[in-house]
């Protein structure tokens, strides 16, 4: 039995996706996702790389998504986030607001303030998680995600578009020790995008076309086109291909 209805602030990245998994495990009903598109690529509150591609992610999750918009001006964007949440609640009622924050007090405090101002209970199911164990666990649970932005010493352009696996986790831990960044990127050192995970039961995402930009110290990967791949059909093809003739 559901313990309550929750909307999740969704970016398409590892943290907001895993937050959905944890909330479902706790028997919350996820009624919708909320993604806010910022005109400012360096928003203080919002994940911006490839945010429009979350439409495909929502389809893979089988959860409706509501989009809001903001110019991304510091502090002023908070009212736009609040309006987006209210619009989502009008369309898909909920009493709780979930987010994927790990340890950013700046974001958590502001999201909690917004939630309480409009009568919602904020939930942060990943708050305080051990970041290294968390990253290893994502790979173990078959989360397939790539880096779509990097902006930290130790992370060069070769990391853009790279799928995070066990080997890259080891490298990231070593780089984190050397350059002192958060191993799960909570400080904005990198952004991620999930292509497949256990919550994507029927389909996964596949990038058709993308391009990267690098300015010498930071960069972004822009997904120009992506599509959904039917996982059941893919499994059937694999079985047929390996069946004895």
C-alpha positions in Angstrom: 0.0 0.0 0.0 1.3 3.5 -0.9 2.4 5.6 2.0 1.9 8.8 -0.1 2.1 10.5 -3.4 5.3 12.1 -4.5 6.6 14.2 -7.4 10.3 14.1 -8.1 12.4 16.9 -9.4 14.0 15.1 -12.4 17.1 15.8 -14.4 17.7 12.5 -16.2 20.9 12.1 -14.2 21.9 9.3 -11.8 20.8 11.0 -8.6 17.3 11.9 -9.4 16.8 8.5 -11.2 18.0 6.6 -8.2 15.9 8.8 -5.9 12.9 7.5 -7.7 14.0 3.9 -7.1 14.5 4.6 -3.4 11.1 6.3 -3.0 9.4 3.4 -4.8 11.2 1.0 -2.5 9.7 3.0 0.5 6.2 2.5 -1.1 5.7 6.0 -2.3 3.6 6.4 -5.5 5.5 8.6 -7.9 2.7 10.5 -9.6 4.9 12.7 -11.9 8.3 14.1 -12.6 9.1 17.8 -12.7 11.9 19.2 -15.0 12.6 22.9 -15.1 14.4 24.2 -18.2 16.7 27.1 -17.5 17.9 29.6 -20.0 21.0 30.0 -17.9 23.3 27.0 -18.5 25.1 27.8 -15.3 22.0 27.8 -13.1 22.7 27.8 -9.3 19.8 25.4 -8.6 19.1 23.4 -11.8 20.8 20.7 -13.8 20.9 22.0 -17.4 22.7 19.6 -19.8 20.3 17.7 -22.0 17.3 18.5 -19.8 14.9 18.2 -22.7 15.9 14.6 -23.3 14.1 13.8 -20.0 11.0 13.4 -22.1 12.4 10.0 -23.3 13.6 9.2 -19.8 10.0 9.7 -18.5 8.7 7.4 -21.2 11.2 4.7 -20.2 10.2 5.2 -16.5 6.5 5.2 -17.4 5.9 8.3 -15.3 4.4 11.5 -16.7 6.6 14.6 -16.8 5.8 18.3 -16.4 8.1 21.0 -17.7 8.7 24.4 -16.3 10.9 27.2 -17.5 13.1 29.9 -15.9 15.6 32.5 -17.0 17.9 31.0 -14.3 18.6 34.2 -12.4 20.1 33.5 -9.0 17.4 33.3 -6.3 14.7 34.5 -8.7 14.6 31.1 -10.3 13.2 29.7 -7.0 9.8 31.3 -7.8 9.9 29.7 -11.2 10.7 26.3 -9.6 7.8 26.8 -7.2 5.4 27.7 -10.1 6.5 24.6 -12.0 5.8 22.4 -8.9 2.4 24.0 -8.4 1.5 23.3 -12.0 2.6 19.7 -11.7 0.5 19.3 -8.5 -2.5 20.8 -10.3 -2.3 18.1 -13.0 -1.0 15.2 -10.8 -1.9 15.6 -7.1 0.9 14.8 -4.6 1.8 15.6 -1.0 5.5 15.0 -1.1 8.4 16.5 -3.1 11.4 14.3 -3.8 14.8 15.2 -5.0 18.2 13.5 -5.5 20.4 15.7 -3.4 23.4 14.0 -1.7 25.0 16.7 0.4 24.4 20.2 -1.1 23.0 22.3 1.7 22.5 25.2 -0.7 20.0 23.3 -2.9 18.4 21.2 -0.2 17.6 24.2 2.1 16.0 26.1 -0.8 14.0 23.2 -2.1 12.7 22.4 1.4 11.7 26.0 1.8 9.8 26.0 -1.5 8.1 22.7 -0.6 7.0 23.8 2.9 5.7 27.2 1.6 3.3 25.4 -0.7 2.3 22.7 1.8 4.5 19.8 0.6 6.7 17.5 2.6 10.3 17.4 1.2 12.0 14.1 0.8 15.7 13.5 0.1 16.2 9.8 0.1 19.9 9.9 -0.9 20.9 12.6 1.6 24.2 11.8 3.4 24.9 8.7 1.4 28.5 7.5 1.2 29.4 8.8 -2.2 32.0 6.2 -3.1 29.8 3.3 -2.0 26.9 4.9 -3.8 28.8 5.1 -7.2 29.9 1.5 -6.9 26.4 0.4 -6.1 25.0 2.2 -9.1 27.3 0.2 -11.4 26.5 -3.0 -9.5 22.8 -2.4 -9.9 23.3 -2.0 -13.7 22.8 1.7 -14.0 24.3 2.7 -17.3 25.1 6.5 -17.3 27.5 8.8 -19.1 29.1 12.1 -18.2 27.5 15.0 -20.0 29.5 17.8 -18.4 32.8 18.1 -16.6 34.2 21.2 -14.8 36.8 20.0 -12.3 40.6 19.7 -12.3 41.4 16.1 -13.1 38.4 15.6 -15.4 39.4 16.3 -19.0 37.5 16.2 -22.3 38.0 12.4 -22.6 35.4 12.0 -19.8 32.7 13.6 -21.9 30.3 10.9 -23.1 32.1 8.2 -21.1 30.1 5.4 -19.7 30.8 4.9 -16.0 31.8 1.3 -15.2 33.9 -0.4 -12.5 37.2 0.7 -14.1 36.1 4.3 -14.5 34.9 4.3 -10.8 38.4 3.3 -9.7 39.9 6.1 -11.8 37.4 8.6 -10.5 38.2 7.6 -6.9 41.9 8.1 -7.6 41.3 11.5 -9.2 39.0 12.5 -6.4 41.8 11.9 -3.9 44.3 13.8 -6.0 42.2 16.8 -6.9 39.8 16.8 -3.9 36.4 16.8 -5.7 33.3 14.9 -4.7 33.5 11.4 -6.2 29.7 11.5 -7.0 30.0 15.1 -8.4 27.7 16.7 -5.8 29.8 19.8 -6.0 29.0 20.3 -9.7 32.3 18.7 -10.9 30.3 16.7 -13.5 26.8 16.0 -14.7 25.4 12.6 -15.7 22.7 11.2 -17.9 21.1 7.7 -17.4 20.7 5.6 -20.5 19.5 2.4 -18.8 18.7 1.2 -15.3 16.4 -1.4 -13.6 13.5 1.2 -13.6 13.6 1.3 -17.4 11.6 -1.9 -17.7 10.5 -1.8 -21.3 13.0 0.4 -23.1 16.4 2.1 -22.8 17.8 5.2 -24.3 20.3 5.3 -27.1 22.1 8.4 -28.3 21.8 8.8 -32.1 23.7 12.1 -32.4 25.7 14.2 -30.0 28.4 16.8 -30.0 30.9 18.0 -27.4 32.3 21.4 -26.5 35.6 22.0 -24.6 37.0 25.3 -23.5 40.3 24.0 -22.1 39.1 23.4 -18.5 35.5 22.4 -18.8 33.0 21.1 -21.3 29.6 19.7 -22.2 28.2 16.9 -24.3 25.0 17.9 -26.0 22.6 15.1 -27.1 21.1 16.3 -30.3 19.0 13.2 -31.0 18.2 10.1 -28.9 15.7 7.3 -29.2 14.1 4.6 -27.2 15.1 1.0 -27.8 12.7 -1.8 -27.0 14.5 -4.0 -24.5 12.2 -7.0 -24.9 12.8 -7.0 -28.7 16.5 -6.6 -28.1 16.6 -9.6 -25.8 14.6 -11.7 -28.3 17.1 -10.7 -31.1 20.0 -11.6 -28.8 18.5 -15.0 -28.0 17.8 -15.7 -31.6 21.4 -14.8 -32.6 22.9 -17.1 -30.0 20.5 -20.0 -30.6 22.1 -23.1 -32.1 21.5 -23.5 -35.8 
